[in-house]
Amino acid sequence: MHQRRTEPRSPWRYVLIAAAIVLPLFVIGALFALAGVSRTAASLDVGLLDNTVGNLPAARQLPADSLVYDRSGGLLADVHPAGDTRLPVSLDQVSPELQKATVDTEDRNFWHEGAVDPARILRAGFDDLTHDAPVQGASTITQQLAKVEYLDGSPTVARKVRELFVARRIEATESKQQILQDYLNDIPYGHGATGIQGAAHTFFNLDASKLDLAEAALLAGLPDAPSELDPLAHPDAAKARQKIVLQSMVQAGDVSMEDAGAAYAEPLTFADGSADNVNAQPAFTARVRQELSSELKVDSEQAGLRIVTTLDPGLEQLAQQTVAKQVQALAANHVSDGALVTVDPATGDVLAYIGSAGPNVPGGQIDMAAVPRQPGSTFKLYTYSTAIASRKVTMLTPVLDAPFSLQTGGGAGGIGSYVVTNYDQKYHGLLPLEMALGNSLNVPAVKVEMYTGIPDIVNTARAMGVTTLNDPPQSYTPSLTLGAYPVPLWEMAQAATVFANQGLLRPMRFVTSAKDASGRELLPAPPQPKRALDPAVVFVMNQVLSNDANRVLEFGPNSALTLPNHLVAAKTGTTNDYKDNLTIGWTTRLVTAAWVGNADDSAMQGTTGVTGAAPIWHDLMAQALNGVPDGWPGPPPGVHQTTFEGHQAYLLDGTNPTWVPQLTGGASSYATPSLTAAASATPGGSVTPAASPSASSSSSASSSASSSASPAATAATQPTPQPTASSAQSTPAPTIQPPSPKPAPALGPASPAPIPKR
């Protein structure tokens, strides 16, 4: 509590106070007499201001917090600069007690006076003299608003004169209610809070509409000296000021002496000053801010926006729990982090976005869904889509999985021979392309890549929403299809929506609405979807990736890539150094991409895409799709069903199962129209591409390189398939005969094949 001073008062003090009162009155009176302005001729103030003091500038736009909501209306984040908060509200959202307390303390005659009250200056000086402490300042609420919105705080006569005229202009153009509302929103209350809503949150964790008399009286006194009266730092000073405010309210007749006494005696429970530091989903909020900055060119920390996002709060919570649970379960395998992105393919809406396994994991503040990482064999999605779209191959085209190397592509900078091996370090002989993809075999993938053409594959990935591959298409090397070039998880999820949306790409979006303080929508309508793949190609790819029989060699039956009572398409990825595990899978209703690894880029131990990331994908999708139909469409135009050597499949119209020498080790030389290359006619023969590969990686697959061994020597160390007769032509047959795949189920009711329940 402040102690009253008891020392004798100097008579000179009264002289100085009198001078301080009379001199400003003289100046003000002279100015108004010179201008010939009266309160009843407010229109003359405008001209006076224009001609004498200058045109009134636009009001200063004070920064305001942006509030970020999930799709259900729950608050996700209050975005503002660190240590500062301002949340403008309408006057009807401020408690009547706070309004009365403010007027009675700051400007008792506010409702019936003009912008400037000369008598108030006399009264303020008299109160200061008799109470030995300031009760009211000399400036009206309108003058204080003029200073905050239009002027600087320099204590000069010129600034004070301008304040008077600006206040008169405000008085002439705004209602009393608007003036009080602006004042309550713009005045500083201390502890980083500007405006009454921010102050109510900061000091009491309440909305301004919920303030009672005791709380209102305390807050109404803070603008007099926000720092010195901060109740969190100086509670005694704030309490003394509260008493003065309550006394002012009693004098004004707004509260009784009894109510004021009860309010003063009321124990107050203060907040910790951080109520507006809300950010429930930091990674997602950061992406929201990034999207708004790109789309609207605004800084959401200061723009005062009301933002509605795509986030599904229930799914987000489930996703976070699922990622954290799996990462914890893999701790013994040196796995410390995970990420997940779930998208509605029909709209591009991001429903769940997990940047890390939690804030306390190593690197937990890094958004691993946005950091480019090697995608492993999930990149084969683009390779095989491009190959099928080129009509050079079909899902039944035989591919020989046997020793295979390239003359260049190994070692640093792609120098040295490049020996391509599978994850299991085995070769599986001649397989249909659908099984090569389903089992994620590396050798067939690189052969298909070279036969199709790397630049075309790069262009397909870009068309599907992969923006990080921005080097010239011809600069990429054969390790591309094994996922050697980093791509962020969110882009992989975005690209997968093309398979779930019949070849259409709807770019991922995080925000559905962004309105300014006036309620005006700032966000433009979403762009129309773009055709990224032929629906027939998408249908064939979905047939391959949803048929569990296509992956039993490497994954076994009914792996984590299947869901009970649902038909899903899925693909895994594991880099050859075990630094990244991915699983991406979808139905037409939902796409989810999951990742596990370490933010510090250290290697995991014995964890693959199907054991690391796939359980996250499986658990999330199983719960999210509970009771939701898959919605797979029937075969689109341009595709037909066929059977070849006991294999049931769908082919693009105009194509047939083909025996390609470049893929089966036949007599023709290995060549591709997109690369300058030549190769021997034997399995494991070398190819000299125009571009050299860098490091390679895989998903259920890996590769190795040797700069010292020649391709011939490498091939000699590998098992060689024994030739047998074939129904198509004489080719080397596999040493390991794969099981014949089951007939592939058609994706939709129009197909004659039944959809199995898995």
N, C-alpha and C positions, 0 to 999 in steps of 0.2 A: 504494500500500500504506500502511496505517496504521503509524506509527512508535510503538514502545513508549515510554512515558514513562520518563525516567531521573532526574527531579528527586526529591529526598528526599520521602518521604511524611510528612505531619503526623500525629502520634499522635491528634489530634482527629478525623481522618478515620475511624479505626477505631471511635472511640466513636460517631460518627454512624451508621456502617454498622450497628453492633451494635444501636443504638436503632431503626434502620429495620427491623431483622429482628425484634427482640423485641416491639416495640409492636404490629405487625399480628398477630403470633401470639397475643398476649394478648387482643386484641379478638376475634379469630376463636374462640379457645378459650372465651372467656366467652360468646359468642353461642351456640355449639353446646352448651355446658353448660347454658345457660339454656333452650334449646329441647329439650334431652333427645334430640337427634337423633344417630343413629349411621348408618354406612353400611349396616348390615344392616337398618335400619328406614326404608327409603326412602319408604315410604308415609306416614310421619309428616311428611315434608318438604312434602307437598302441603297438609296441614292447616296447618302452620306458615306456609307461604307465603300461604294464603288468609286466615288469621286475623291474622298479624303484619305481613306486608309487602303484602298485597293480592293479588287474583287475578292470575294470569299473563295478560297480554294476548295477543292474537294476534301471531304473529311478524311482524316487519316484512317486507313484500314488497319485496324489492330489485328494481329495474328489470332487465330481461333483454332481450338482443337478440332480434329476430324474424328468422328465416331464410326467405328467399323462393326457391322453386324453380320451374323451368320444368316443363312437363308430363312431361318425361323424367327428372326428378330432378336436373338440374344446378342448381347454386347460381347464382341471379341476383343476390341482394343480401343483405347483412347490415345490417338496419335497426336503428340505435341512435343515441342522441344524439351529437353531434359531440364527440370527445375521450373518450368513455366506452364501454366494451364489457364485457359480462358474458354468458358462455355456459355455463350450468349443464350438468354432465355427471354421469353415474352413476360410482360409485367404480371400477367395473371398466373405465372408460374413462380412468383415470389410471394412469400407469406405476407399477409397484411401487417403483421407485427413488425417485420423487417422494413416495410415501406414507411410505416409511421415512425419507427425509431430513426430511420435515416433522415426523414424530413424534419422531425422535431429537433434533431441534433445539428444537422448541417444547414438547414434553411427553413425556419419555422413558418415563415410567411410565403413559402414556395407556391402554394396553390392560388394565391390571390395577389402576388406582387409581380412586378416586371422583372426583366432580366437583371437589372441592377437596382439595389435598394440602398440609397444613401443613409437612411435612418439606421439600417442594419450595421453600417460601419461604426456609427456612434454607439449602438448597443453592444457590439462586440468589444469595443474598447472599454466601455463601462463595465461589462461582465469580467473582462480580464483584470480590470482595476479592483473590483470589489471581491472577486473570488480568488484572486491571486493565481489563477490558472485559466487557460482558454476554455470557454464553454462552446462558443460558436466562432467560426472564422468570419472574416469580413466578406468573403466571396459567396455569392449565391450558388445554388446547385447548377444553374445555367452557366454561370461564369466558370465554375470548375469543369463543366463539360466542354466549354469552349477551349479551355487550356489543354485538356486531354486530347480532344479530337483535331484541333487545328493549330495549336501554338506550341512553342517550346517552353521550358520552365525558367528561362532567364529572368532574373529579378530586375528588369529595367522598366523605366517609365513608359517607353515606347511599347513594350510588350504588354504592359498593364492597360494602356489605352486601347490597344488593338483588342485585347480581351473583352473590354466593355462593348465595343461595337460588334464583335463576333457574337457575343452573348445576345445582343439585341437582335441580330439577324436570326439566330437560332429561335429566339422567342417569337419572331414574326412568322416563321415558316413551320414550326413544329408545335404539336399540342403538348400540354403539360405532362400527359401520360407518356408520350413518346420521349420527352426530355428525361423524365425520371427513369424510364426503361433503359435509355442509352447510358445514363449516368451509372446505374447499378450494374450494367454489363461492362463498362469501360474503366471504372475506377479501380486502382490497385488496393488489395486487402492484405498484402504481405505473404511471406512464405511461398512466393512464386505464383500466387493466385491473383488473377485479374478478373473482376466481375464477381457478383454475389454467388452464382452457381459454383464457380471454382472454389470460392472461399468456403461455402457450405460443405462441399466435398472434402476440401483439404483439412478443415478444422473439426468437422463433426461427422464426416462420411454420410451426409444427408443431402437430399435435394433442397434447394432454396424454398420450395413450397412447403416443406415439412418443419421448418424452424419454429420453435416455440418462442415465447417472450424473452426468456433468459438468453437463449442462443442468439436471437435476433438482436438484442441489446448489446451483446458482446461484439458481434460482427459489425454492427452499425458504427461502432466507435473506432474501428481499426483504420479506416482511410485517413484519419487525422494524422497518424504517424505509423504507417504499416510495419516498419522494421522494429521500432521501439515498443510497439504494442503487440507484437506477435505473441499470441497466447501459448504457443509451444515453446518459445524461447524466454518469454517474459510474462509468466502467468499473473504475477502480482500487478504489474502495470496494466495488463488487459482487464483485470478485475476492477481496478480503480476506474478505468475508463467506462466500463459497463455501468458502474454506479452513476456516473455523470449522465450517461445516455438515459437511464431510467428516470433520473430526476427531471431531465428535459421532457420526457414523455408525460410525467405527472404535471409539470407546469403547463404543458400544451393541452391537458385534459384528455389525453388519449388512454391513460391507464390510471387506476386508483393508486393511492399510496400503499394500500394493502397488497395489491397485485405486484406492484413494483418491489415491495419488500420480499414477497415470496419468490419472485424471479431472482432477486439478488442472492437469496439464501439457497437457491436450487443448486445442488452439486452438478457440475458439468462433466461429461465424459468426452474427452477429446480424442480425435483420430490421430494417426501417426503422420499425417501430412502427405501420404502417398496414395490416397484413394483413387486418384485419376491416373495412376501408373498402371493401367490395365493393358495386358497383352497376353491373352490366353494362348495364342498360337503364333509365336514370333516368326517362324519360317513362312507361314501362310500370309501373315500380315505384311511381311517384307515383300512378298510377291504381289500383293494387292497394291502396295505403294509403288512398286516398280511399274505395274500395268497402268496405274493412273498417271504416273509421270510420263510414260511413253505416249499414252492415248490423249491426255488432256494438257500435258505440259504444266502441271501444277505441283506444288509442294504440299502434300497432304498434311504435313506437320503444322501448317499455318493457314490452310485454305478454309477451314471450318466446314468441311463436307459431312454429309450423312451418307455413308457408303453401305450398300447391301451387297453381300458377297454370295458366292455359290456354295460355300461350305455347309455340309450337312453335319450338325453338331453330334448326333448320335453315331454316325459312321466315323467321324473324326476321332471320337473317344475310343471306339472299338479298334480303329486302326492303330492308335497310339499304344493301347494296351497289347495288341497283338505283336507289334514290332518289339516292344520292350520285353515281352515274355520270351520271344524266340531268341533275341540277342542274349538275354540272361542264360537261356538254356545252352547257348553255344559258347559260353565264356571259356570253357576248357579248351576250345578250339581256337583261342585267341581271336574271338569276334567281339568287338566292343560297340558296334554301331549298326544302325539300320535305317532305311528310309522307305517310303511308300507314296504312291500317287494313284488315286482312284478317280476315274472320269466317267461322266455320262456321255457316251459316244454320240447320242442324238443331238446334243446341244453343245458339247465341248465343256460343260460345266465341271470344274474341279470339285468333287464332293469330299475328298479327304486328301490331305497333303501333310506328310510327316517328314520333317527334315532330319530328325535324329531320333535315337532311342530314348532320349530324355536329356534334360539340362545338365545332369550330373555325370553323363558318360564322357569319356575322353573325346574332345572335339565336339561336345554336345551343342555348342553355339553355332556350329557350321551347318548350313543347309545342304546336306548331302544329296538331296533330290535335285539340287541345282548345280552341283559341282560336276563338271564333265569327268566321267570315269569310263574305263574300257568296258564295252557292253558284252564282250565275249560272243558266244554263238547266237545271242539274240539278234545280232546283226544279220544272220543268215536269212531272216525274214525278208530283207530287201533283195538279197541275192536270188533266192528262189522265186520271189514274185516277179523280178525282172526277167528271169530265165523263162518262166512260163508265159509271161506276157509277150516275150519275143517270138513265141511259137517254135523255138528251137528244141524245146524239150516238153515233156508232159509228166504227169505224176507217175507214169509207168515206165518212163525211159530208163533203161538199165545204166547203172553207173558202177564201175569197178573200184572197189575199195581195196587197194593193194599198194605196195611201196611206191612212193611218188616224191619227187624232189624237183626243185627249180635251180637253174645254174646260178641265179642271184637271188638275194632276199634275206640271207642270214647275216649275222654279225651287226656291228654298229653301222648305221646308215644304209642298211640293206646290201652291204657288200659281203660276198661269200655265198656258198650254196645254202639252199633253204629246203630242209627236209621236213615234209609235212607228215605228222603222225596223229593218230587218234588219241582220245583221252585214255582209253583202256590199253593203249600200246599194242593193239591187235588189229588185224585186217579181216574183213568180213566178206570178201569176194564180191560177186556181182549181185547188186540189189536194185530194186526199183527205186526211182528217185524219191518216192514218198517215204520209204524206209530210211533212206540216207538222211533226209531232213528230219524225220521223226526221231531218229536215234542220234541226231546231231553229230554225224561223222565228219571229220575234218577233211580227209582226203577227197571224198566226193564233192564237198562244198567248194574247195579250191578249184577242182576241175570244172565244176559248173560255172564258177565265177569267171575263170579264164575263157571258157567257151562262150559265155554270154557277153563279156566285155565290162571291165571295171567302170569306165565312165558312165555307162548306162545304169549301172547299179547305184552309183553316187547320185545320179539325177533322180532315180526312183526314190531314194531316201530323202532327198530334198523335197520332192513333191509330196511326200507323206508327212512333212513337218519337221525334219531334222535340219536345223539351221546351223549347227556347229561345223558341219563339213563344208567350209567355205573356201578351201583351196581349189585350184583348177582340177576338174575331174580326172584328167589324165595323170595327175601327180600322185594319185593313191596307188598303193601296191597290193599284191595278192593277200597280204595279211589283213586287208580290209574286211573280208568276209568272216574272219575269225575274231573280229572285234578289237583290233589293235588301236583304232583311232577313237579317242574319248568322245562320248556323247552323254549329256546329262540324263538322268532317269526320267525327268518330266517330258523330255522330247521323245524318249522311247515310248512312253505312255501315250503321248499325243499321236505318234505314228501308228500305234496299234489300234487307235480308234477307227482308222481307215478300214481295217479288217472287220470291225464290228458294225460299220455303217455303210456297207455295200460299196466301198470304194470312195466314199466322200470324206473329205477332210474338213471338219469344223475346228478351227484352231482353239486350243484350250483357253478358257477365260476364267478369271477369278472374281470378277465384279459384274453384277447385273444392273446396278443403279448407283449413281453418284450425284447427289443434289447439293446445291449451294444453300446459303442461309435463307434465301427467299423461297426455297422449295423448287427451284428450276432444275430440271434434269440436264446434266452436262454430258452424259455418256451417249455417244451415237448408237444407232441400231447396229446389232452385230452383223458382220459381213455374211454374204451368202456362202454356203459351202462350196468347195472346189473339188473337181473330179481329180483324184490322185491315182486310182487304179480302176481298170475295167471290172465291173461287177462279176464277170465270168472268172477273171483271175482270182478275185477275192473268194469266190465260191470254192474254187479248186484248193486254194491255200487253206481255207477253213476245213475242207474235207480232210486234208492231210493232217492238220495239226489237232483236230478233234478226235481222230481215230487212235485209240489207245494201242491197237495192234501194231501201229507203225513205230512205236518206241519201246517195245518189250525187250529188245536185245540189250539195251543199255539201262533202261529204267525199271524193267520188270512190269508186270501187270498191276493195274489199280494203284499207281503211285500217287504222290501228292499233287500230280498234275491233273487228276480227275476229281470230280465232285459227285457225291451221291445225288441221284435224281436230276442231274443236269448234264447237258452236253456242252463241254467247254473246249476252246482251243487254247493251247498254251505252248510256250517256248522258254527254255532255260538258257542261262549263260554263265560260264565260269572262265575266268582268265587263266592262262597257263601258269601264272605265278601265284594263283590263289588270293589275289588281292581284291577281287570283286566276284560276288555271286548275284545273279539276277534271275527273276522269273517274271514273265509277262503273260497274262492270259485274259480271255474275254468271252463274253456272250454279246448278243446285240444290245443288252441292257446295261452292261457294266464292263469297264476295262480297269485292270489293276496291274501296276508294275511295282515290284518289290526288290530291294537291294539289301545285302548285308556285307560288312567289311569293316575297315578301320579308317578313321578320318586321317590318321597319320600315314596312310598308304602302306602300312606293314602287312605282311602276308598272313592269311589265316592258315589253319592247319587241318588238312583232311576234310574240308567242307566244299561242297559243290552246289551248283544251282538248285538241284533237287533236294538236297539236305539242308541247305542254308536259307535261301530266299523262298523256296517253294512252300514250306509250311506256313509262312506269313501270308502268302497269296492264297493258299488253300483255306486257311481259317477265316480270313477276312471275307473272301468270296462266298464261302459256304453260308455264313451268317447273313451277309448282305443280300444274297439271292434267295433266301428262304421264302418260299411261296411266290417267287417271281418267275414267270415263264421265260424261257430262253429266247423265244421269238425268232428263231432261225428261219430265214426265207427259203423257199424252194429254189431249184435251179433257175438262173436267169436266162434270158436269150443269149445265145452264143456258146452254150455248153451242152454237151451230150454225155449220156452214160454209155459205158462200154465194158467189155470183159476181155482180158488178154491173158492167156496162159494161166487161167484161174484167178486172175486179179481183177476185181471189180473196181471201176474208177470212173471219174468224170474228166473229160477232155474238152478243150476248146474246139469249137467247130473248125473243121479244116485241118485238124492235127490228128496224128495217129501215133501209137507207140512206135518209137524209132530206136534203132540200134546205131548209136553215134560212135564212130571209131575213136574220136577224141576222148570219149567218156568211158569207153570199154576196153581200150588198149588194142584196137583193131589195126589194120594195116595202114590206114591213112595217117599222115603227120598231124600232130597237134597244132592247131592254129585257131586264131580268133580274129575276126575282122576289126576289133577295137584295139588290139595290141599287136605290135610287131613281134612275132614269136615263131619259134620252130622247136620241134621236139623229136625224140627218138620214137620208134614204133613199139617199144616194149614198155610194160608197166614199170614205173619208177624212172622212166626216161625224163630227161631234163627239158625245161622250157626257158628260153631267155626272153623275158618280157622287156618292154620298153622302159618300165618303171620298176624300181626296186622296193621290196617290202621293208618295213621297219619291224619292230617287235610284233610277235603274233600272240593271239590269245584265243580261247575257245570257251564253249559252254559245255558241258559234258564232253569236252574235247580239248586237246592241247596241241602245241606244235613246238618243235625244237629246231635250232639252226646250228650249222657247223661251217666255219669258214675254212677249215683245213681239209676236210674230206671232199673228194670229188663226187659228183652225182653217180657215176658208175660204181665207185667204191661203196657208196651208201646203199645203192640198190642191191649190190651183191651181198650185203649183210642181212637183207630182209628176206622173209620167205617168199617164194615165187609161186603163184597159182599154176595149177596144172591144166593144160588145155583139154577141153571136152567139146563134144558136139552141142550145138545150140539150134533151136528151132529157127532162129533168124539167120545166123551165119556162124562160122567157126571163130570163137573168141576164147581167151583165157577164162576159165571158170573159177569160182572161188574155192579156196581150200576149206572154208567154213560155210556150210550151207545155212542161210538164215531161214527161220520158219516162214511159211507162206502167210502173208497178212490176211486177216479176216476181211470180208467185204466191208468197204468203208460206208458208214451210214451217211445218208444224204441229210443235208442241213435244212430240213423244212418239210412241211406236210405234203408238198407237191411231189416229193421223191417217193419212188416205189419201195425204197429200203426203209425198214423201221428204225426209229431212233432208240437206241438202247438206253436203259436207265443205269447210270453208273454213280 
